[in-house]
Amino acid sequence: IPKFYLANFSGSSRFIDKRILSTGNIIRGASTKSTGGQDYLYGEDGKIEDIFSQLEGKWADVIRNIISSESIPSVPEDYEYLLHFIILSENRTLAKANSNLEFWGEQYRVMARMLKEQGKIVIPDEVIDSLGAECSIPNLQSIQHDIFLMNICADLQISLIKNISDLPFISSDHPV
């Protein structure tokens, strides 16, 4: 999760309060650097992370303008950056990476079961059940589909929701 995004929920680009759902623990003043992310999720060479860093500067400007104006961008380029941010926010998450790995692992298990039923491989069921998938950038394919998704989503209208209640708005490590 980009630090600029988290800053909108904490008033600080360096710290945020967070709750760990699995334990219920609340951590006050947690580092935004270690919140909502994983080291080397986009590979160890840093190339994809560098691209995201460049985009995040523009995204931060667009989001800041939305907050201050309380309106969706009317400038086509800014609207496109917003749409890009929304799509990539979905596709760059650890949740999407894990979902991709689980999907591929299930595909491997299905293929192995089919091949076993056809007599083309001999493999114990417990080995098939243990099959999974691993790769260095498990959400790369999802990130690469961003341009395709931009074309699909281009005619959708984005709505802005303003919280006027006494309850604070929260976000998560899967903000979309």
Protein Blocks (a to p, Z undefined) as FASTA:
>chain_A
ZZklmmmmnopakbccdddfknopacehiafklgoiaehklojnlmmmmmmmmmmmmmmm
mmmmmmmnopacfblklmmmmmmmmmmmmmmpmklmmmmmmmmmmmmmmmmmmmmmnopa
ccdfklmmmgccddfblmlmmmmmmmmmmmmmmmpccdddddfbfbdcdddfblZZ
